[in-house]
Amino acid sequence: MSESQCAARLAALGIDLENEGLGDEALGGELRAVLLDGLRSGRLERGCDLALLVEYLALRELGPLAEQVAIPGWNHLYVLSFAGARPVVKVGRTGRFAGRLRDLRAPEERGGNVLFKAWASEPVYDAHPWEQAVLRMLRSRHDPSKVEGERFYDLDHAEAMNVVHQQRIWVSPCSVGLPLSGQLSAEQQSLPGPERRPAPVPCQA
């Protein structure tokens, strides 16, 4: 379900997204805490109104990236957190984030999990070194019995994001810091092949 579909479903339930104070970060945190506790205890199910609201908040945080068409030659690092009986954080990279988001959500939702928090980087020329640095750090810190490849069970989303930002400065070549929209200028659109990309922004230590 897309952000707009979530919004329509919530509106049908009588939830006014413009006047519920959902832009308040503290309120969003409280809603997520209540949902996580309810899912873990079995008092709440994935399809409940609160779960739908939390999914909407996660998609809204992604903004246009959740449905943006891929930019050839560029990719994103992403961190997706799913809540349920066994919460999991998935870290990876992709050149087609919107499609990857749908692909990862589908099996999680079938298993009763909820998209809890979501983050994706700006377009990056090569996110592989950044991804590998983040995965190495998380694997060194997290309980090995709760790690399956790029999936980290019972990992806090904030902890994963701290590592993402710590490792950003070590990526070389560094091309982070590009506009989230990833739009190409008219001049860049006229260039052939590999040159048809936004110019990378130098990394700052």
Backbone bond lengths (Angstrom), bond angles and torsions (degrees), N, CA, C in turn:
res aa  C-N    CA-C-N  psi(-1)  N-CA   C-N-CA  omega(-1)  CA-C   N-CA-C  phi
1 M - - - 1.454 - - 1.530 109.43 -
2 S 1.324 116.79 130.28 1.457 121.42 -179.08 1.526 110.62 -79.70
3 E 1.343 115.98 172.56 1.458 120.13 178.11 1.528 110.67 -58.85
4 S 1.342 116.47 -45.56 1.461 119.76 -178.57 1.525 111.58 -64.51
5 Q 1.335 117.06 -36.13 1.463 120.47 178.05 1.521 110.99 -68.64
6 C 1.345 116.18 -39.92 1.473 120.58 175.96 1.520 110.16 -61.08
7 A 1.350 115.66 -44.56 1.461 120.79 -178.91 1.529 110.61 -61.67
8 A 1.344 116.11 -41.82 1.460 119.81 -179.91 1.529 110.66 -65.02
9 R 1.324 116.55 -41.88 1.469 119.96 179.35 1.524 110.91 -64.64
10 L 1.327 116.90 -41.10 1.467 120.81 179.42 1.525 110.93 -66.74
11 A 1.335 115.91 -38.99 1.465 119.68 178.03 1.530 110.38 -62.90
12 A 1.340 116.27 -39.22 1.460 120.69 178.33 1.534 111.50 -64.14
13 L 1.337 115.32 -26.08 1.464 120.73 178.27 1.524 111.82 -85.57
14 G 1.339 116.02 -0.84 1.452 119.94 177.87 1.516 114.57 87.69
15 I 1.343 117.43 16.50 1.462 121.11 179.50 1.522 108.62 -95.02
16 D 1.316 116.94 117.17 1.462 123.14 -178.45 1.524 108.55 -86.84
17 L 1.320 116.90 101.60 1.459 121.44 -174.55 1.520 112.39 -68.64
18 E 1.321 117.55 -21.37 1.459 120.56 -178.79 1.524 112.32 -82.81
19 N 1.336 116.76 -21.68 1.459 119.43 -173.06 1.527 114.08 -124.19
20 E 1.307 116.59 17.54 1.460 119.84 -179.22 1.525 112.65 -97.53
21 G 1.338 117.17 4.60 1.461 119.26 179.52 1.516 112.97 71.11
22 L 1.350 117.40 26.84 1.457 120.70 -174.03 1.521 112.75 -74.33
23 G 1.337 116.83 -11.57 1.456 118.79 175.72 1.516 112.27 -77.85
24 D 1.316 116.74 -9.26 1.462 122.34 179.82 1.533 108.89 -76.51
25 E 1.317 116.87 116.84 1.469 120.78 -176.76 1.519 111.56 -61.74
26 A 1.344 116.52 -37.52 1.465 120.11 -179.42 1.524 111.03 -64.41
27 L 1.345 116.21 -41.35 1.463 119.59 178.58 1.517 110.36 -64.85
28 G 1.339 117.26 -41.94 1.457 119.97 177.27 1.518 111.80 -59.35
29 G 1.335 116.08 -40.28 1.461 120.50 177.57 1.518 112.20 -64.01
30 E 1.326 116.30 -39.16 1.464 120.28 178.83 1.525 111.14 -66.05
31 L 1.329 116.29 -42.37 1.460 120.10 179.14 1.525 110.85 -61.85
32 R 1.326 116.25 -42.37 1.468 119.95 179.69 1.529 111.21 -65.36
33 A 1.327 116.68 -39.48 1.465 120.42 -179.87 1.524 110.89 -64.26
34 V 1.331 116.43 -42.77 1.469 120.38 179.10 1.528 110.31 -64.26
35 L 1.340 116.14 -42.43 1.463 120.00 179.75 1.520 111.06 -64.52
36 L 1.315 117.12 -46.85 1.460 120.58 -177.97 1.522 110.93 -60.09
37 D 1.329 116.71 -43.68 1.462 120.39 178.70 1.526 110.57 -63.67
38 G 1.335 116.42 -41.17 1.458 119.83 -179.25 1.511 113.19 -67.44
39 L 1.325 117.06 -38.89 1.464 120.66 178.65 1.528 111.11 -67.96
40 R 1.325 116.06 -42.17 1.461 119.79 -179.28 1.525 111.80 -65.08
41 S 1.324 115.85 -37.02 1.463 120.10 -177.10 1.523 112.80 -84.72
42 G 1.331 116.91 -14.08 1.454 120.68 -178.29 1.512 113.98 87.31
43 R 1.338 117.85 3.24 1.460 120.91 179.36 1.529 111.79 -75.19
44 L 1.342 116.70 -24.55 1.454 121.58 179.50 1.523 109.54 -121.61
45 E 1.330 116.16 153.80 1.449 121.78 177.42 1.519 110.01 -118.35
46 R 1.323 115.29 164.23 1.455 120.53 -175.82 1.523 112.99 -56.44
47 G 1.306 118.26 -36.46 1.452 120.99 -174.88 1.520 115.58 -83.16
48 C 1.307 118.41 6.02 1.460 120.14 -177.14 1.531 111.04 -71.69
49 D 1.338 116.27 164.24 1.468 121.46 -178.21 1.518 111.37 -59.56
50 L 1.327 117.89 -40.02 1.462 121.33 -178.35 1.524 111.13 -65.54
51 A 1.330 116.80 -39.37 1.469 120.52 178.13 1.522 110.26 -62.70
52 L 1.322 116.45 -42.13 1.462 121.21 179.02 1.529 110.39 -63.47
53 L 1.329 116.66 -39.41 1.452 121.00 -179.96 1.523 111.23 -66.11
54 V 1.328 117.11 -41.52 1.461 121.08 179.16 1.528 110.92 -66.44
55 E 1.323 117.08 -39.42 1.470 120.30 175.47 1.523 110.60 -61.53
56 Y 1.317 116.11 -41.32 1.465 120.38 178.10 1.522 110.68 -60.43
57 L 1.331 116.99 -43.69 1.466 120.88 179.99 1.530 110.90 -62.47
58 A 1.345 116.51 -39.89 1.470 120.26 179.68 1.525 110.75 -64.13
59 L 1.322 117.15 -43.71 1.463 121.19 179.78 1.525 111.04 -68.10
60 R 1.324 116.37 -37.06 1.463 119.56 179.52 1.520 111.09 -65.13
61 E 1.333 117.09 -35.36 1.467 120.86 177.75 1.528 111.27 -63.01
62 L 1.323 117.05 -32.25 1.466 120.68 179.15 1.523 111.53 -72.26
63 G 1.316 116.47 -26.69 1.458 119.97 -179.30 1.524 110.96 64.93
64 P 1.335 117.73 -142.79 1.471 120.99 -175.83 1.526 113.75 -65.40
65 L 1.327 118.12 -18.63 1.460 119.88 -179.56 1.523 112.25 -60.02
66 A 1.334 117.13 -28.99 1.466 120.69 -176.76 1.519 112.43 -63.05
67 E 1.341 117.10 -22.91 1.452 119.92 -178.59 1.522 112.64 -133.20
68 Q 1.318 117.63 11.42 1.469 121.35 -175.55 1.527 111.84 -74.21
69 V 1.313 115.16 139.87 1.466 120.87 176.41 1.530 108.91 -68.02
70 A 1.330 117.13 141.13 1.462 121.62 -178.63 1.524 111.47 -61.08
71 I 1.344 115.93 146.51 1.455 122.23 176.01 1.529 107.52 -101.55
72 P 1.325 119.43 113.33 1.468 121.01 -177.43 1.529 112.14 -53.57
73 G 1.336 116.03 132.86 1.449 121.24 176.89 1.513 114.84 89.64
74 W 1.341 117.14 -4.05 1.465 120.51 -179.01 1.516 109.49 -125.09
75 N 1.329 116.36 156.16 1.455 119.86 178.19 1.519 110.85 -143.93
76 H 1.324 114.99 172.96 1.462 122.20 -176.70 1.527 110.10 -125.60
77 L 1.314 116.17 144.46 1.461 121.57 164.31 1.520 105.58 -88.47
78 Y 1.331 117.34 141.40 1.464 119.21 179.56 1.520 111.54 -138.29
79 V 1.323 114.69 155.00 1.466 122.99 175.74 1.521 106.64 -134.13
80 L 1.324 116.76 115.71 1.460 122.09 -179.90 1.520 109.43 -118.41
81 S 1.312 116.23 129.02 1.466 121.38 178.89 1.526 109.35 -112.25
82 F 1.330 115.77 132.10 1.457 121.68 178.27 1.518 109.12 -119.41
83 A 1.332 115.73 135.98 1.461 121.18 179.75 1.516 109.83 -107.34
84 G 1.321 115.33 146.77 1.448 121.42 179.07 1.514 108.46 174.73
85 A 1.330 115.92 -154.39 1.458 119.06 178.76 1.526 110.93 -62.96
86 R 1.346 116.26 -30.41 1.460 121.25 177.80 1.523 108.81 -135.03
87 P 1.329 117.76 90.35 1.474 120.96 -176.36 1.521 111.68 -59.58
88 V 1.331 115.26 145.26 1.466 119.50 -178.88 1.522 109.64 -143.04
89 V 1.336 115.61 147.07 1.462 122.92 174.23 1.515 107.65 -115.69
90 K 1.328 116.52 129.54 1.462 122.47 178.46 1.520 108.77 -110.96
91 V 1.336 115.82 125.50 1.457 122.27 178.47 1.519 108.36 -114.34
92 G 1.304 117.92 134.31 1.456 119.90 179.37 1.512 111.72 -168.12
93 R 1.330 114.98 -170.89 1.466 121.24 177.37 1.525 107.66 -140.85
94 T 1.303 116.29 153.10 1.449 120.14 -178.25 1.520 110.23 -161.63
95 G 1.323 116.08 153.76 1.448 121.46 175.16 1.523 111.86 -94.82
96 R 1.329 116.31 -2.87 1.469 121.62 -179.73 1.525 108.16 -136.87
97 F 1.318 115.69 72.84 1.456 120.09 -171.14 1.525 113.55 -61.40
98 A 1.329 118.08 -44.53 1.462 120.01 -177.64 1.533 110.85 -58.13
99 G 1.340 116.80 -44.16 1.448 120.80 178.35 1.517 112.05 -67.24
100 R 1.329 116.01 -40.51 1.473 120.20 179.25 1.519 110.90 -64.27
101 L 1.332 116.33 -38.80 1.460 120.40 177.81 1.527 110.29 -60.18
102 R 1.319 117.20 -45.18 1.475 120.45 178.36 1.522 110.97 -63.52
103 D 1.332 116.66 -42.62 1.466 120.52 -178.32 1.527 112.06 -62.77
104 L 1.328 116.88 -37.56 1.462 120.63 -178.04 1.524 112.14 -79.92
105 R 1.320 116.36 -32.66 1.467 118.94 -179.20 1.522 111.74 -69.36
106 A 1.320 117.31 -37.83 1.466 120.56 -172.72 1.535 113.28 -55.54
107 P 1.354 119.40 -54.80 1.466 118.12 -178.97 1.531 112.82 -67.88
108 E 1.325 116.79 -32.31 1.467 119.22 178.09 1.526 110.37 -64.35
109 E 1.324 116.35 -42.71 1.462 120.21 -179.88 1.524 111.05 -66.72
110 R 1.340 116.25 -37.90 1.472 118.86 177.07 1.523 110.55 -63.27
111 G 1.333 116.54 -30.87 1.453 120.82 179.09 1.523 113.34 -85.25
112 G 1.336 116.73 3.71 1.456 119.50 176.75 1.514 114.83 92.52
113 N 1.329 117.68 8.59 1.462 120.49 -179.72 1.524 111.77 -91.25
114 V 1.316 115.38 161.16 1.461 123.49 -177.76 1.521 109.08 -121.49
115 L 1.329 117.03 137.04 1.460 120.15 171.69 1.519 107.16 -65.75
116 F 1.326 116.22 115.09 1.463 122.80 -168.08 1.529 111.88 -99.95
117 K 1.318 116.06 -49.16 1.466 123.25 176.89 1.515 106.89 -144.65
118 A 1.324 116.67 148.66 1.467 119.78 -179.26 1.519 109.81 -147.05
119 W 1.333 114.95 140.48 1.464 121.38 178.14 1.525 108.19 -146.59
120 A 1.332 115.57 142.61 1.461 121.40 173.06 1.518 108.18 -141.29
121 S 1.324 116.04 143.11 1.461 121.03 -178.63 1.515 111.44 -73.53
122 E 1.311 115.21 169.46 1.450 121.53 168.52 1.531 108.33 -65.81
123 P 1.333 118.94 166.98 1.466 119.68 178.44 1.533 110.85 -59.45
124 V 1.326 115.82 132.60 1.461 122.67 -178.85 1.525 108.39 -126.59
125 Y 1.316 116.39 137.61 1.470 120.48 -178.00 1.521 111.22 -60.75
126 D 1.339 117.05 -43.09 1.464 120.86 178.33 1.520 108.43 -146.03
127 A 1.328 116.82 100.86 1.464 121.55 -178.33 1.527 112.10 -86.17
128 H 1.326 118.26 -2.04 1.470 120.04 -175.66 1.526 113.27 -60.84
129 P 1.352 120.35 -49.00 1.470 118.86 179.05 1.524 112.50 -61.03
130 W 1.311 116.47 -39.13 1.469 121.38 178.58 1.521 110.34 -63.23
131 E 1.330 116.02 -46.81 1.462 121.04 179.05 1.527 111.39 -59.02
132 Q 1.332 116.37 -47.15 1.456 120.07 -177.12 1.532 111.77 -65.26
133 A 1.329 116.56 -37.66 1.471 120.02 177.89 1.525 110.68 -63.97
134 V 1.327 116.56 -41.41 1.464 120.96 178.81 1.527 110.67 -65.60
135 L 1.333 116.89 -45.32 1.457 120.23 -179.52 1.525 111.45 -62.93
136 R 1.329 116.93 -42.35 1.471 119.47 178.58 1.522 111.41 -59.73
137 M 1.328 116.37 -44.93 1.452 120.29 -178.28 1.523 111.62 -65.83
138 L 1.328 116.49 -44.62 1.464 119.66 179.96 1.527 111.39 -64.23
139 R 1.341 116.66 -41.06 1.465 119.40 179.65 1.523 111.73 -65.38
140 S 1.335 116.57 -33.18 1.468 119.76 179.77 1.530 112.04 -72.44
141 R 1.328 116.67 -23.18 1.466 121.02 -176.26 1.522 113.52 -99.07
142 H 1.334 116.49 -27.39 1.461 119.86 -171.13 1.524 111.23 -93.92
143 D 1.320 116.18 155.52 1.460 123.12 177.74 1.537 108.91 -58.38
144 P 1.353 118.45 118.12 1.472 120.98 -177.35 1.524 113.60 -56.51
145 S 1.334 117.31 -29.13 1.466 119.90 -179.57 1.522 112.01 -72.01
146 K 1.338 116.61 -9.77 1.465 121.08 -179.50 1.527 111.74 -113.42
147 V 1.338 115.48 21.27 1.466 120.67 179.58 1.521 109.22 -120.21
148 E 1.317 116.42 127.86 1.464 122.54 174.79 1.519 107.79 -130.69
149 G 1.325 117.03 93.59 1.467 120.75 -179.19 1.514 111.47 63.50
150 E 1.337 116.14 -110.72 1.457 121.95 -179.20 1.524 111.66 -100.61
151 R 1.327 116.67 11.33 1.466 122.28 -179.13 1.523 109.31 -108.90
152 F 1.336 115.00 131.07 1.459 121.80 -177.67 1.527 108.84 -124.46
153 Y 1.335 115.38 108.00 1.448 120.05 -178.02 1.530 110.85 -80.08
154 D 1.337 114.74 141.79 1.473 121.67 179.27 1.522 112.56 59.16
155 L 1.313 117.02 30.83 1.466 121.45 175.11 1.516 108.41 -98.26
156 D 1.320 116.56 135.52 1.455 121.21 178.71 1.528 109.73 -74.47
157 H 1.323 116.56 135.29 1.458 120.95 -179.24 1.526 111.25 -58.67
158 A 1.324 116.66 -40.78 1.470 120.32 -178.69 1.523 111.15 -63.12
159 E 1.330 117.08 -36.52 1.464 119.93 178.29 1.526 110.40 -65.39
160 A 1.322 116.57 -42.63 1.464 120.26 177.97 1.527 110.39 -61.47
161 M 1.320 117.33 -42.06 1.453 120.74 -179.25 1.524 112.10 -67.74
162 N 1.309 117.54 -34.11 1.468 119.89 175.90 1.524 110.57 -59.83
163 V 1.330 116.35 -42.71 1.456 120.72 179.53 1.530 110.24 -67.31
164 V 1.323 117.10 -40.18 1.468 121.14 177.99 1.520 110.44 -56.00
165 H 1.315 117.06 -47.65 1.460 120.23 -177.44 1.525 112.12 -73.53
166 Q 1.321 117.62 -32.28 1.466 120.43 175.86 1.520 111.14 -64.22
167 Q 1.322 116.61 -41.12 1.461 121.09 -175.40 1.527 113.10 -82.84
168 R 1.303 118.26 -12.03 1.461 121.62 179.94 1.530 111.70 -56.41
169 I 1.317 118.39 -39.57 1.467 121.37 -174.35 1.525 112.76 -72.87
170 W 1.344 117.13 -14.83 1.468 119.60 -177.77 1.520 112.69 -94.95
171 V 1.316 117.42 -2.82 1.465 120.15 -179.01 1.519 109.42 -72.28
172 S 1.326 116.62 128.75 1.457 121.09 179.47 1.540 108.38 -143.05
173 P 1.337 119.60 127.43 1.465 124.76 -1.21 1.518 110.95 -70.59
174 C 1.318 116.75 146.84 1.455 121.80 -174.68 1.516 109.97 -99.94
175 S 1.308 116.32 123.06 1.458 119.94 179.66 1.519 110.27 -131.71
176 V 1.340 116.35 30.25 1.451 119.82 178.25 1.518 108.93 -84.15
177 G 1.316 115.52 168.00 1.446 120.27 179.07 1.512 113.41 97.31
178 L 1.341 117.36 12.56 1.459 120.83 179.46 1.527 110.09 -81.84
179 P 1.319 118.05 159.64 1.468 120.65 179.09 1.522 110.90 -58.78
180 L 1.330 117.06 141.53 1.457 120.92 -179.75 1.514 112.08 -61.39
181 S 1.328 117.08 -29.61 1.462 119.06 -178.17 1.519 111.99 -67.93
182 G 1.346 116.56 -28.07 1.455 120.44 179.35 1.515 112.96 65.46
183 Q 1.308 117.54 21.32 1.458 119.53 -178.07 1.524 111.06 -74.29
184 L 1.310 116.75 143.73 1.454 122.53 177.54 1.521 109.20 -93.32
185 S 1.304 115.65 143.07 1.454 119.32 176.21 1.529 109.05 -73.26
186 A 1.352 116.06 165.08 1.465 120.27 179.62 1.523 110.44 -60.60
187 E 1.338 116.97 -38.19 1.462 120.87 178.95 1.517 111.31 -64.77
188 Q 1.366 116.90 -42.65 1.471 120.61 -179.25 1.517 111.15 -68.71
189 Q 1.339 117.36 -34.01 1.456 120.06 179.94 1.525 111.47 -65.41
190 S 1.314 117.55 -24.33 1.460 120.77 -178.41 1.522 112.73 -84.55
191 L 1.374 116.50 -9.08 1.458 119.65 -177.84 1.522 110.88 -81.62
192 P 1.351 118.15 150.68 1.467 120.72 -179.68 1.521 111.95 -85.11
193 G 1.328 115.55 155.14 1.459 124.11 167.87 1.507 116.12 45.11
194 P 1.366 117.01 -132.03 1.457 121.26 -173.78 1.520 113.81 -60.80
195 E 1.344 117.77 -21.85 1.455 119.23 -178.72 1.525 111.88 -76.08
196 R 1.330 116.15 -11.10 1.447 119.92 -176.79 1.527 110.24 -85.97
197 R 1.306 115.56 64.33 1.463 123.13 179.92 1.519 109.02 -141.13
198 P 1.369 116.60 156.25 1.453 117.94 170.12 1.522 109.51 -62.70
199 A 1.315 117.99 143.77 1.462 120.73 -179.74 1.513 109.73 -67.21
200 P 1.349 119.04 133.99 1.466 120.82 179.29 1.518 111.70 -65.40
201 V 1.345 114.18 146.56 1.453 120.50 177.72 1.525 108.48 -98.04
202 P 1.332 119.71 127.71 1.465 120.94 -178.46 1.513 112.39 -56.96
203 C 1.324 116.01 144.17 1.457 121.54 178.32 1.514 110.04 -78.85
204 Q 1.313 115.86 141.45 1.456 121.15 177.95 1.499 109.93 -107.26
205 A 1.312 116.96 132.02 1.459 119.85 -179.66 1.517 109.93 -76.25
